[in-house]
Amino acid sequence: MKIDPVLKKDILSAQKSEITEYHIYKTLAQAIRDRKNADILENISQEELRHYNFWKNLTKQEVKPDKFKIHFYVYLAKVFGLTFGVKLMEKGENFAQKSYTVLEKKIKGADEIVADEKRHEQELVDLINEERLDYAGSVVLGLNDALVELTAALAGFTFALQNTKLVAIVGLITGVAAAMSMAVSEYLSTKEEAIGKNPYKASIYTGIAYILTVIFLIFPYFIFSNVFICLGVTISVALFVILLFTFYTSVAKGFSLKKRFWEMATLSLSIAGINFFIGIIIRKIFGIDIG
């Protein structure tokens, strides 16, 4: 069939997308140990290759894959987990479906490819069972508590003490003690609930998430000399950490990014604000003056 230049351009774009996704799924299938997940990814990669050949028969052209996109998604999957990488690919699949819906009206047989893409979405949703997601609740517990408690504590310490090194030391002691306390609490609650998670691993995930958050939040107090600049940077860091984590969970677990971000940000900033004024009151009442 004769294809007009505009339509051919759209087909070539779809062709490039298919061959790129073929290489991504193929590479991921070879990289994971779980045989069931690997087989699903391998099957999807072969379907992507079939889609590519379908478009190639129309354009009569070979198209090279997007190497940057291949390396990008494979790297994300290795660093942040297969679930995260695959879910981002799923979002790409959703975008491809919209473009294919337009092509299926003009190209005979394109409706089968659209059906394949929709099936891919469901397969990918049910695909992954990763340990790191099984313990996501423990990470959330450590992260949330550190963001809310330590941001609030640092706000109070900042106005009560007004000494960067002292705030950093007191904050670090408070953070480490709270991290160990949270880890023990998570161990005991997980063991009591008997929900199939390893209580030792759950406590480790919680403790590590808490400690890492403590380090990020306290770091500005070791760099800057003005306590209020430190507090401003700490709050900015807290918001950035919240954004990163909510983005990760929104992709990996299908949560609403906007809703989760504003929920966590509002809680952290509200309690920090309350403690900031508590710090002012304590300083006034006890007449604290530290040089």
Secondary structure, DSSP 8 states (H G I E B T S, - for coil): ----HHHHHHHHHHHHHHHHHHHHHHHHHHH---HHHHHHHHHHHHHHHHHHHHHHHHH-------HHHHHHHHHHHHHH-HHHHHHHHHHHHHHHHHHHHHHHTTSTTHHHHHHHHHHHHHHHHTT---HHHHTHHHHHHHHHHIIIIIHHHHHHHHHHH--HHHHHHHHHHHHHHHHHHHHHHHHHHHHHHT-SS-HHHHHHHHHHHHHHHHHHHHGGGGT-S-HHHHHHHHHHHHHHHHHHHHHHHHHHH---HHHHHHHHHHHHHHHHHHHHHHHHHHHHHHT----
